[in-house]
Amino acid sequence: MKFYGAVVVLLALAVFGQSSFAEQVSYRDYKVYSINVDSVEKHTVLKRWQDVKGVDFWDRAGYRVMIHPSLQAAFERFLSMNQFTYERIIEDVEATIEAERKYDQEYRRRKAVSGRATVDFEHFWTNAEINAYLDELAQTFPNLVSVETIGTSHEGRPIKSITISTNNGVAGTKPVVFIDGGIHAREWAGVMSVVYLIHELVEHSSSYADMLNKDYVIVPVANPDGYEFSHTDNRMWRKNRFPATILCTGIDLNRNWDYMWVFSSNACSDSYAGESAFSELETQALNRVMQRYGSNIALYLAVHTYGDMILYPYGYAWPFIPVTNQAAHIALGEQARDAVSAVGGPRYVVGNSAEILYTANGCSDDYAAGVIGARYAYTLELTGGGSTGFDLPASQIQAVATQTFQIFRTMVNNS
């Protein structure tokens, strides 16, 4: 299937138009450490660095940490003094970003020259490309798809959802699967896995009669401002783009939900929760749609990267408080884990996020379970493609997306 002319123009502009790549934040000589944390005490000690400027915990467990060059000597001394074992898995983060950027530029140049703009999973799509694709699907498959602008971001970008239903693209007559991706801007592989799911369900619908026994409401890019910013200015950007203070920008949208929300005073932190629950236009938009379907949501999936984890609520307290159907959550998660392993994917860890990792307040999966009443609610931390984390090589998009599809299919068919 091909995009219409607007997408070809977008590709050409990306190659021949003005680029903001020269203005991008540089991560030259930033290093990433993989740290062995073998006790709760060590986990707590390591977390002291979480809100230090120049320190970026790359995964939910916090065992892969990116460190500014000026802090590396002190950080290594800290690790040694506290008897952590570790290794430097990336010596220069900017070099990996440059390789990713070069690949994308070459890809777009080839596409612009050839004039072909076919749907593929050989590159990370921009927000504009994803929106154009959703609109085209709605036009081409009106008996299966409808697309809605569910809200507008702080910078004025549309937040789009796609509904996939055999009832002429109208959800609600069957149990609903609600999925969002890209709530954390830099997690591109999660976005692409969600787009791949959309592609398969719509363009190859005849192959998935089992999955279409449910309706789907999917928001592939829940944080369009942040996602755009991660493409143009700062590859490692996580939050939205709301000006929290004069000096600090962005709210962590996955700490902004109105379930066990807790105020955090450090507005510069990557996990800053905002001034109040649902203060952000993006989470307000998602909530409006979730409220529309309420407890008819059989399955809620928040798609993130990375960490190879299938996590169930609740994550706000320790000792953790499990969902009432904890055993069913574990069983379904293990089914999905086994399905991924069966196609050669990594072996995912299944468990409660507070138990496996750490407590976090105001998260979307807790809200889906605790307020909306979704039968099943999970956060998926997809594979990061080895040691590279967020900058999954584009050559691995197809593999990760097809593996993740097995998670989706297994969970949908057994929820």
N, C-alpha and C positions, 0 to 999 in steps of 0.2 A: 504493500500500500504506500502511496506517496503523499507527502505534504503538498499543500497548495502553494501558490507563488509567494505568499507572505513569508513562508519559512525559508524559501530559497533566498529571498532578500535579506533575511536575518543572517543567514550563513555568509552571504557576501559581505555584509557590513562588518561581521566579526573578523573577516580576513582583511578587507581592504579599507575599512573605515578607521576612524581614530580609535585607538585602544588606550585603556587606562592601565595596562600592564606595567608601564614605567612607574606608575604611582603606587604600585602594590607594596604592602608592608613586607619587608625583607626578614627572613629567618636565617640569615647567614650565620653559620657557626652555632646556632642553637643545636643542642644535643638532646636525644631522647634516651632515657634510662629505663631498663626493665628491671624491676626490683622484686626480690623474693621476700614476701611478707608471710611469715609462718606462725603468727600469733595475733590475737586481738590487740594485745598491748602494742605490738609494732605497728599495726594498722593505725591505731590512735596516734602514735608518735609521728608517723609519716604525714598524717592529715594536718599537722601543724603548718605545713608548707602550702596548704591548699589555696589560701587567699593571698599569698605573697605575690606581689607584682613581678612578672617575669617567670612565673612558674605555672605550667598548664598541665593538669592531670588529664591525660588523654582518654582513659577509660573509666567506667563507673567504679571499678575496684580501686583505681588510682595507682596501679602498679606499673604503669608506663607513664612517665612524666617528662615533659619537655621543659628544658631549663635554659634561660638566657645566659649568654656567654659570661657575663659578669658575676653570675651566681654559681657557676659550675664548680669552682674550687671549694666554696663553702658547702655546697650541697654534697659533694663527695666526702668531705670531712665529716659532715653530719651522718652520712650513711655508714662510714667506717666506725665512728664513735659509738653508734647505736647497733653495731654488729649486723647490719644488713648486707646480704650478698646481692650483687647487681652486675649488670653489663650495659655498656652503651650500645644500643641497637641501631641508632642513627647518629652519625657523626656530624652531619650538616643537613638540617631540615630543608634549607633553601634549595639544596641540590636536588632533592626529591621533588620539590614543588616545581622547579625549573624543568625537570624531565616531564612532569605531567603537563605543564603549560606548553612545552615544545610539541609534545604529541598532539595536543588539542589544536594548536595552530596549524600543524601539518595536515591533520585530519580535515579541518574546515577548508583549508586551501584546496585540497583534493576534491572535496565536495563542490566547492564553488566553481572550480574549473570544469569538472565533469558535468555540472548542471543537474546532478542527481541528488535528491534529498530524501532518499528512502528511509523508512523507519529502521533503525538498527541500534544495537547495543554495543557499539564500538567506541563510544565517547560519552562523556557526562553531559546530559542535556541541560541547557539553560532554562530558566523559568519561562521565558518567552516561547521557547520551543515546546515545552510541556503544555503550556496553555493552548498554543496553536493546535497541537495534537488532540487535546481533549475536545476542542471545538470541532475539529474535523471528524472525530468519531461520532459526535452527536449528530452531525449533518449526514454522515454516511450510514449510520445504524440507528435511525430514529425509533425503531421498534424495540431497541435494547438499551439505548443510552440516552441520558439527559445530563446536561452540564449546567451548573448554577454558580453564580458568584455569591458566595455566602457571606462576604464581608470585604473590607478594604484595610490594607495595612497602614501603618503610621505614615509611610511615604507615598501612599496612594495607589499601591499595586493591588490588583484584584486577588482575592483568595478564592480559588476555584475548587469545587467538588464535582466529582463525576458519580452519577448513579447508574448502576448496571442492574437491570431487572428484566426478566422476560415479560413483565407486565408493562410493556411500552416504556421502559425506563423510569417507572414510578415505583419507589420502594415502599414497603410497609405491609403488603399483603402476605409476605413471607417473613421469616426471621431475618434480621438485618445483621450484616457484617460491617462494622465501622472501622476504617483503617486511616491512620494519618502518618505521613512521612515528613522528613525535613523540618521538624520543629526545632531541631538544632542545626544551624545553617551549614556547618562544615561536613555533615554526615551524608555526603553525596551518594555513597553506595546504597544507603537506605532508600533514598529517593528513587534511584534507578530500579531497585528491586520492586518498589510499588508500581512504577510505570510499566515494568515488565509484566506484572500481574494484570494490570489493566489491558495491556496489549494482548495477552493470551486469552483472557476471558471474552474480549470483544471480537478480536479479529479471528480467533480460532474457537468460537463459542461452541461449535458442533462437537468439539473434543471434550467439552467440560460440562456435559449435562448434569453430572453429579454435583458440581459446584454451584450450578445455577438453580439449584433447589433453594437457594437463599438469595436475598437481595444484597447489593453492595453499595455503600456510600463511602467514597474514598477521596481523601484530600492529599494529593501527592506532595504538595509543597505548602506546609502549614505556616511557614515563616518566609514569605517571598522576599522581604527586604534583606533579611540576613543572608538568605541563599544567594541573592544577587551580589551582595557585598563580598561574600566569600569567593565569588567568581572574579570580581573586578578589582578588589582592593586588599583583602586579607583572607587568605586561604583558610586560616585556622579560626575564623570568626564563628562564634557559637550562638549568641543571643539575637534578639531582634534589634531594631535600630532606633528605638525610642530614646530620646535624650534624658537619661535618668537624673543626671546632675550637669552642672556646667562642664565638669571634667570627664564624666563617665557616660558612656552610651550603652544602652541595651539592657533588656530584661531577659532572664532565663525563662522562656515560656513553659518549660517543664517544671517550674517551681511556682507557677502563677495560678494554679487551679484551686478552686474553693473547697478543698477538702483537707483538713488539718494543715491549712496554710500557716506559715510562720514568717513574720517579718525578719528580714536580714538587713543589717545596717550598712554593710559594705557595698555601695552601689557599683564599685569597680570590679567586684567579683564576677567571675563567669557564671556563678550560680545565684546571682542576685534575683530575689523573688518579686521585686516591685514594691510599690507603696501599699498595695492592697491586693487581695485575691481578685482575679479577673480584671485587673487594671488595664490589660492590654487588648487591643482590638482583635488580635489574632486568636487569643484564647476565648474571647467573647464570641467570635464567629463560630469556632468549633463547638462551643457549648450550646449555642442556639440550635445547631443541627442535631447534636446528641440529644438535647431535650425533646426535639421533635419526635424522635423514635423511642426514647425512653427505655423501658425494660424490654421492649421488643428487640433490643440489640442482643443478639445471641453471643456475639464475639466482638470484643474490642481489641485492636492491635495497634500499639504505638511502635513504629518501626524506627530503630536507631542503629547506629554503629558506634563502637564495635566491641567485641568481647566474647562472641560465641556463647550467648546466654539466653535462656528463655525464662523470664522472671514474672512471678505473679504477686498480687497485692497481699498484705498492705506493707508499704515500705517506710511508713512514717514513725515507727516506734521500735524500740528494742528493750526487752525481748519482743520479738515481732508478734503482731496480732494477725493471724491468718484469715483469709476469706472463709465464709461458712462452708463452702464446698472445696476446701483445700485439697482433699484427696482427688477430686475430679480434676482440679487444675493440674496437679502433679501428673496424673495419669495421661491427660491430653498432651501436656508438655513433653512427656517421655515418648509418646507416640510420634510427635513431630520430630523430636531429636533422632529417633531411630530412622525416620523417613529420610532425613538429611544424610545420615551416615550411610544409608543403603545406596545412595547415588554418589558416594565418594566425597561427601562434604565433611567438615570437621564435626567432632563430637561435642554437641552443645551441653552446657551445664543447665540443669533445670532446678529452680528453687525460688525461694522468697528473696526479694532484693535486699531487705534489711539483714537477713541471715547470711547471705552469700557476700554481700558487699558492705553497705552502710545505710543508715537511715537518711531519708530525704522527704521533705514535706511539700505538699502542693503539687503532686505529680498526677499526670493524666490518667494512668491506669488505676490509681487509688480512687480517683474521682469517678471513673467509669463504673467501678465496682461498688463504691460506697454511697454514691448519690444517684447515678443513673440506674443502677441495678442491672448492669450487663451480666449475663449468665457466666461468661468467661471474660477475663481481662488480663492482658499480658503486655509487658514491654519486651520487644525482641532486640537484643544486641547482636547484630549480625557480624559475620566474620570480617576482619579488617585486612585480610590478605597477607598473612605473615606478620612481619615486624613493622610494616609501614603504617599501619593504623588507618588514619582517615584518607590518606592519599593512595587508595587502592589503585593499582595500575589499570588503565582502561581496558587492557587486554583481558582482565579478569572479571569485568562486569558481567558478561554473559554467564560465566560459571557460577558466580555468587548469586545472580538473579535466578538462575534455574534451580540451584540448591534451595534458595529461600522459597521458591514456588512450592516446593514439597512441604515446607512448614505451613504455608497458607492452605494448601489443598487438604492436608491431614487435619488441621484444626477446623477448617470449615466443614468438612464432611463428618466430623465426630463431635461437633458442638451443638 
